[in-house]
Amino acid sequence: MHLLMEVATNTGHNFPLAFTAVYVVGFIAAVGIGSIAWYNSKRPAGWESKDRPDFVPKVETDDKSSVSEPKS
């Protein structure tokens, strides 16, 4: 274990900071967009009465139901 730690500290910084920044910003954007999509989706059972947070925008859709009604 000590050998692995020594090798890790002796290799230096070969990975550019710009790549790390892109990954971090992308992850934060994905979490933010995913949260907005989740809050605007239909609520699972038990979550119907929960309020939407103020920072999540309301997205209007034309489709009121994703499940089609059976025709008789």
The first five atom37 places (N, CA, C, CB, O) and aatype in JSON, in Angstrom:
{
  "aatype": [12, 8, 10, 10, 12, 6, 19, 0, 16, 2, 16, 7, 8, 2, 13, 14, 10, 0, 13, 16, 0, 19, 18, 19, 19, 7, 13, 9, 0, 0, 19, 7, 9, 7, 15, 9, 0, 17, 18, 2, 15, 11, 1, 14, 0, 7, 17, 6, 15, 11, 3, 1, 14, 3, 13, 19, 14, 11, 19, 6, 16, 3, 3, 11, 15, 15, 19, 15, 6, 14, 11, 15],
  "atom_mask": [
    [1, 1, 1, 1, 1],
    [1, 1, 1, 1, 1],
    [1, 1, 1, 1, 1],
    [1, 1, 1, 1, 1],
    [1, 1, 1, 1, 1],
    [1, 1, 1, 1, 1],
    [1, 1, 1, 1, 1],
    [1, 1, 1, 1, 1],
    [1, 1, 1, 1, 1],
    [1, 1, 1, 1, 1],
    [1, 1, 1, 1, 1],
    [1, 1, 1, 0, 1],
    [1, 1, 1, 1, 1],
    [1, 1, 1, 1, 1],
    [1, 1, 1, 1, 1],
    [1, 1, 1, 1, 1],
    [1, 1, 1, 1, 1],
    [1, 1, 1, 1, 1],
    [1, 1, 1, 1, 1],
    [1, 1, 1, 1, 1],
    [1, 1, 1, 1, 1],
    [1, 1, 1, 1, 1],
    [1, 1, 1, 1, 1],
    [1, 1, 1, 1, 1],
    [1, 1, 1, 1, 1],
    [1, 1, 1, 0, 1],
    [1, 1, 1, 1, 1],
    [1, 1, 1, 1, 1],
    [1, 1, 1, 1, 1],
    [1, 1, 1, 1, 1],
    [1, 1, 1, 1, 1],
    [1, 1, 1, 0, 1],
    [1, 1, 1, 1, 1],
    [1, 1, 1, 0, 1],
    [1, 1, 1, 1, 1],
    [1, 1, 1, 1, 1],
    [1, 1, 1, 1, 1],
    [1, 1, 1, 1, 1],
    [1, 1, 1, 1, 1],
    [1, 1, 1, 1, 1],
    [1, 1, 1, 1, 1],
    [1, 1, 1, 1, 1],
    [1, 1, 1, 1, 1],
    [1, 1, 1, 1, 1],
    [1, 1, 1, 1, 1],
    [1, 1, 1, 0, 1],
    [1, 1, 1, 1, 1],
    [1, 1, 1, 1, 1],
    [1, 1, 1, 1, 1],
    [1, 1, 1, 1, 1],
    [1, 1, 1, 1, 1],
    [1, 1, 1, 1, 1],
    [1, 1, 1, 1, 1],
    [1, 1, 1, 1, 1],
    [1, 1, 1, 1, 1],
    [1, 1, 1, 1, 1],
    [1, 1, 1, 1, 1],
    [1, 1, 1, 1, 1],
    [1, 1, 1, 1, 1],
    [1, 1, 1, 1, 1],
    [1, 1, 1, 1, 1],
    [1, 1, 1, 1, 1],
    [1, 1, 1, 1, 1],
    [1, 1, 1, 1, 1],
    [1, 1, 1, 1, 1],
    [1, 1, 1, 1, 1],
    [1, 1, 1, 1, 1],
    [1, 1, 1, 1, 1],
    [1, 1, 1, 1, 1],
    [1, 1, 1, 1, 1],
    [1, 1, 1, 1, 1],
    [1, 1, 1, 1, 1]
  ],
  "atom_positions": [
    [[0.83, -1.19, 0.0], [0.0, 0.0, 0.0], [0.88, 1.26, 0.0], [-0.94, 0.0, 1.21], [0.59, 2.23, -0.69]],
    [[1.93, 1.21, 0.78], [2.83, 2.35, 0.85], [3.47, 2.61, -0.51], [3.92, 2.1, 1.92], [3.68, 3.77, -0.89]],
    [[3.79, 1.55, -1.24], [4.39, 1.7, -2.56], [3.43, 2.4, -3.53], [4.79, 0.32, -3.12], [3.85, 3.26, -4.3]],
    [[2.15, 2.03, -3.48], [1.17, 2.66, -4.36], [1.01, 4.14, -4.05], [-0.19, 1.95, -4.24], [0.89, 4.96, -4.96]],
    [[1.01, 4.49, -2.78], [0.89, 5.89, -2.4], [2.12, 6.68, -2.85], [0.71, 6.03, -0.88], [2.0, 7.83, -3.27]],
    [[3.3, 6.06, -2.76], [4.52, 6.73, -3.17], [4.54, 6.96, -4.68], [5.74, 5.91, -2.75], [4.97, 8.01, -5.15]],
    [[4.08, 5.97, -5.44], [4.04, 6.11, -6.9], [3.04, 7.21, -7.28], [3.65, 4.77, -7.56], [3.3, 7.99, -8.19]],
    [[1.91, 7.26, -6.6], [0.9, 8.26, -6.9], [1.4, 9.67, -6.63], [-0.37, 7.99, -6.09], [1.05, 10.6, -7.36]],
    [[2.2, 9.85, -5.61], [2.69, 11.2, -5.29], [3.87, 11.6, -6.15], [3.07, 11.28, -3.83], [4.12, 12.79, -6.34]],
    [[4.61, 10.64, -6.68], [5.8, 10.95, -7.46], [5.51, 11.18, -8.95], [6.8, 9.85, -7.32], [6.4, 11.64, -9.67]],
    [[4.32, 10.86, -9.42], [4.04, 10.99, -10.85], [3.82, 12.44, -11.28], [2.83, 10.17, -11.21], [4.02, 12.76, -12.45]],
    [[3.43, 13.3, -10.38], [3.22, 14.7, -10.74], [1.82, 14.93, -11.28], [0.0, 0.0, 0.0], [0.95, 14.06, -11.21]],
    [[1.63, 16.12, -11.81], [0.32, 16.5, -12.34], [0.37, 16.46, -13.86], [-0.11, 17.92, -11.84], [0.72, 17.46, -14.5]],
    [[0.04, 15.33, -14.44], [0.06, 15.19, -15.89], [-1.29, 15.48, -16.53], [0.5, 13.8, -16.26], [-1.37, 15.71, -17.73]],
    [[-2.35, 15.47, -15.73], [-3.69, 15.67, -16.27], [-4.02, 17.17, -16.21], [-4.75, 14.84, -15.47], [-3.98, 17.76, -15.13]],
    [[-4.34, 17.79, -17.34], [-4.58, 19.24, -17.36], [-5.78, 19.65, -16.51], [-4.8, 19.71, -18.79], [-6.77, 18.93, -16.41]],
    [[-5.66, 20.79, -15.92], [-6.72, 21.33, -15.07], [-7.99, 21.63, -15.88], [-6.24, 22.59, -14.37], [-9.09, 21.53, -15.34]],
    [[-7.84, 21.98, -17.15], [-9.0, 22.31, -17.99], [-9.92, 21.09, -18.14], [-8.54, 22.8, -19.37], [-11.14, 21.24, -18.12]],
    [[-9.34, 19.9, -18.3], [-10.17, 18.7, -18.43], [-10.95, 18.43, -17.15], [-9.31, 17.49, -18.79], [-12.12, 18.07, -17.19]],
    [[-10.3, 18.6, -16.03], [-10.97, 18.41, -14.75], [-12.09, 19.42, -14.58], [-9.97, 18.51, -13.58], [-13.18, 19.08, -14.1]],
    [[-11.85, 20.66, -14.96], [-12.87, 21.69, -14.84], [-14.08, 21.38, -15.73], [-12.29, 23.06, -15.22], [-15.22, 21.6, -15.32]],
    [[-13.83, 20.88, -16.93], [-14.93, 20.52, -17.83], [-15.78, 19.41, -17.22], [-14.4, 20.08, -19.21], [-17.0, 19.46, -17.28]],
    [[-15.13, 18.41, -16.64], [-15.87, 17.32, -16.01], [-16.68, 17.8, -14.81], [-14.92, 16.21, -15.58], [-17.83, 17.39, -14.64]],
    [[-16.11, 18.67, -14.0], [-16.82, 19.17, -12.82], [-18.01, 20.03, -13.24], [-15.86, 19.98, -11.92], [-19.11, 19.87, -12.71]],
    [[-17.81, 20.94, -14.18], [-18.9, 21.8, -14.64], [-19.98, 20.96, -15.33], [-18.37, 22.89, -15.61], [-21.17, 21.23, -15.14]],
    [[-19.59, 19.98, -16.11], [-20.56, 19.1, -16.76], [-21.38, 18.31, -15.77], [0.0, 0.0, 0.0], [-22.59, 18.14, -15.94]],
    [[-20.73, 17.82, -14.72], [-21.45, 17.07, -13.69], [-22.46, 17.96, -12.98], [-20.48, 16.47, -12.68], [-23.6, 17.55, -12.75]],
    [[-22.05, 19.16, -12.63], [-22.97, 20.09, -11.96], [-24.14, 20.45, -12.87], [-22.22, 21.37, -11.52], [-25.27, 20.54, -12.41]],
    [[-23.87, 20.67, -14.16], [-24.95, 20.97, -15.11], [-25.89, 19.79, -15.25], [-24.36, 21.35, -16.48], [-27.11, 19.97, -15.31]],
    [[-25.35, 18.58, -15.32], [-26.2, 17.39, -15.45], [-27.09, 17.21, -14.23], [-25.34, 16.14, -15.66], [-28.27, 16.86, -14.37]],
    [[-26.55, 17.43, -13.06], [-27.35, 17.32, -11.84], [-28.44, 18.39, -11.81], [-26.46, 17.42, -10.59], [-29.58, 18.11, -11.43]],
    [[-28.1, 19.61, -12.2], [-29.09, 20.69, -12.21], [-30.21, 20.45, -13.21], [0.0, 0.0, 0.0], [-31.38, 20.6, -12.87]],
    [[-29.85, 20.08, -14.42], [-30.85, 19.81, -15.46], [-31.69, 18.59, -15.08], [-30.18, 19.59, -16.83], [-32.9, 18.58, -15.29]],
    [[-31.06, 17.58, -14.54], [-31.8, 16.39, -14.11], [-32.76, 16.69, -12.99], [0.0, 0.0, 0.0], [-33.86, 16.13, -12.94]],
    [[-32.37, 17.56, -12.08], [-33.27, 17.93, -10.98], [-34.49, 18.69, -11.49], [-32.52, 18.79, -9.95], [-35.61, 18.44, -11.04]],
    [[-34.27, 19.6, -12.42], [-35.4, 20.33, -13.01], [-36.32, 19.37, -13.73], [-34.9, 21.43, -13.97], [-37.54, 19.47, -13.61]],
    [[-35.77, 18.44, -14.49], [-36.6, 17.47, -15.21], [-37.36, 16.58, -14.24], [-35.73, 16.6, -16.13], [-38.52, 16.26, -14.48]],
    [[-36.73, 16.18, -13.15], [-37.4, 15.31, -12.19], [-38.54, 16.05, -11.5], [-36.4, 14.79, -11.15], [-39.62, 15.49, -11.34]],
    [[-38.31, 17.29, -11.1], [-39.36, 18.05, -10.42], [-40.53, 18.35, -11.36], [-38.8, 19.35, -9.87], [-41.66, 18.46, -10.9]],
    [[-40.27, 18.48, -12.66], [-41.34, 18.76, -13.6], [-42.03, 17.51, -14.12], [-40.8, 19.55, -14.76], [-43.03, 17.6, -14.82]],
    [[-41.52, 16.35, -13.78], [-42.15, 15.11, -14.22], [-43.34, 14.8, -13.31], [-41.13, 13.93, -14.23], [-43.55, 15.46, -12.29]],
    [[-44.08, 13.79, -13.69], [-45.18, 13.37, -12.83], [-44.6, 12.79, -11.55], [-46.09, 12.34, -13.54], [-43.57, 12.12, -11.56]],
    [[-45.27, 13.06, -10.46], [-44.77, 12.62, -9.16], [-45.05, 11.13, -8.95], [-45.42, 13.45, -8.04], [-46.1, 10.63, -9.34]],
    [[-44.11, 10.43, -8.34], [-44.36, 9.03, -7.99], [-45.43, 8.94, -6.89], [-43.05, 8.35, -7.52], [-45.78, 9.96, -6.29]],
    [[-45.92, 7.77, -6.64], [-46.95, 7.56, -5.62], [-46.45, 8.07, -4.28], [-47.34, 6.07, -5.52], [-45.34, 7.73, -3.85]],
    [[-47.25, 8.88, -3.62], [-46.88, 9.45, -2.34], [-46.26, 10.83, -2.44], [0.0, 0.0, 0.0], [-46.12, 11.51, -1.42]],
    [[-45.88, 11.27, -3.63], [-45.24, 12.56, -3.81], [-46.17, 13.57, -4.5], [-43.96, 12.4, -4.61], [-45.73, 14.67, -4.81]],
    [[-47.42, 13.22, -4.74], [-48.31, 14.09, -5.5], [-48.57, 15.42, -4.79], [-49.63, 13.39, -5.75], [-48.73, 16.45, -5.45]],
    [[-48.61, 15.43, -3.46], [-48.94, 16.64, -2.72], [-47.73, 17.5, -2.38], [-49.67, 16.28, -1.45], [-47.87, 18.53, -1.73]],
    [[-46.54, 17.1, -2.79], [-45.33, 17.87, -2.47], [-45.25, 19.12, -3.34], [-44.07, 17.0, -2.67], [-45.59, 19.09, -4.52]],
    [[-44.8, 20.2, -2.75], [-44.67, 21.47, -3.47], [-43.38, 21.5, -4.27], [-44.7, 22.65, -2.49], [-42.37, 20.91, -3.89]],
    [[-43.44, 22.2, -5.39], [-42.26, 22.4, -6.23], [-41.41, 23.51, -5.61], [-42.67, 22.77, -7.71], [-41.95, 24.53, -5.19]],
    [[-40.09, 23.32, -5.54], [-39.23, 24.39, -5.02], [-39.33, 25.65, -5.88], [-37.76, 23.91, -4.95], [-39.64, 25.57, -7.07]],
    [[-39.06, 26.79, -5.28], [-39.19, 28.07, -5.97], [-38.2, 28.22, -7.13], [-38.99, 29.21, -5.0], [-38.5, 28.91, -8.1]],
    [[-37.03, 27.59, -7.03], [-36.0, 27.77, -8.06], [-36.22, 26.89, -9.29], [-34.65, 27.48, -7.48], [-35.51, 27.04, -10.28]],
    [[-37.2, 25.98, -9.25], [-37.47, 25.09, -10.38], [-38.55, 25.72, -11.25], [-37.9, 23.67, -9.9], [-39.66, 25.96, -10.77]],
    [[-38.26, 26.0, -12.52], [-39.26, 26.63, -13.38], [-40.37, 25.65, -13.77], [-38.6, 27.18, -14.65], [-40.15, 24.45, -13.86]],
    [[-41.56, 26.19, -13.99], [-42.69, 25.37, -14.44], [-42.59, 25.22, -15.94], [-44.06, 26.01, -14.02], [-42.49, 26.22, -16.66]],
    [[-42.63, 23.99, -16.43], [-42.55, 23.71, -17.86], [-43.93, 23.25, -18.32], [-41.46, 22.62, -18.18], [-44.43, 22.23, -17.86]],
    [[-44.53, 24.01, -19.22], [-45.85, 23.67, -19.74], [-45.71, 22.68, -20.89], [-46.6, 24.95, -20.22], [-44.84, 22.82, -21.74]],
    [[-46.58, 21.67, -20.91], [-46.58, 20.68, -21.99], [-47.97, 20.6, -22.59], [-46.12, 19.3, -21.48], [-48.96, 20.92, -21.93]],
    [[-48.05, 20.17, -23.85], [-49.34, 19.99, -24.51], [-49.99, 18.69, -24.07], [-49.17, 20.01, -26.02], [-51.22, 18.6, -23.98]],
    [[-49.18, 17.68, -23.81], [-49.67, 16.36, -23.45], [-50.01, 16.32, -21.96], [-48.63, 15.26, -23.81], [-49.13, 16.5, -21.12]],
    [[-51.29, 16.1, -21.65], [-51.71, 16.06, -20.25], [-51.5, 14.7, -19.62], [-53.16, 16.46, -20.14], [-51.41, 14.59, -18.39]],
    [[-51.42, 13.66, -20.42], [-51.25, 12.31, -19.89], [-50.35, 11.52, -20.83], [-52.6, 11.6, -19.72], [-50.54, 11.53, -22.04]],
    [[-49.37, 10.84, -20.25], [-48.49, 10.03, -21.08], [-49.09, 8.65, -21.34], [-47.12, 9.88, -20.42], [-48.61, 7.92, -22.2]],
    [[-50.14, 8.31, -20.61], [-50.82, 7.03, -20.79], [-52.1, 7.29, -21.57], [-51.12, 6.32, -19.41], [-52.92, 8.11, -21.17]],
    [[-52.25, 6.6, -22.68], [-53.44, 6.81, -23.51], [-54.65, 6.13, -22.88], [-53.22, 6.29, -24.94], [-54.54, 5.06, -22.28]],
    [[-55.79, 6.77, -23.02], [-57.03, 6.22, -22.5], [-57.53, 5.11, -23.43], [-58.11, 7.33, -22.36], [-57.44, 5.24, -24.65]],
    [[-58.04, 4.03, -22.87], [-58.57, 2.96, -23.73], [-59.83, 3.42, -24.46], [-58.87, 1.69, -22.91], [-60.71, 4.04, -23.86]],
    [[-59.91, 3.12, -25.73], [-61.09, 3.49, -26.52], [-62.11, 2.37, -26.43], [-60.7, 3.76, -28.01], [-61.79, 1.19, -26.56]],
    [[-63.38, 2.77, -26.2], [-64.43, 1.75, -26.11], [-65.39, 1.82, -27.26], [-65.17, 1.87, -24.82], [-66.33, 1.03, -27.33]]
  ]
}
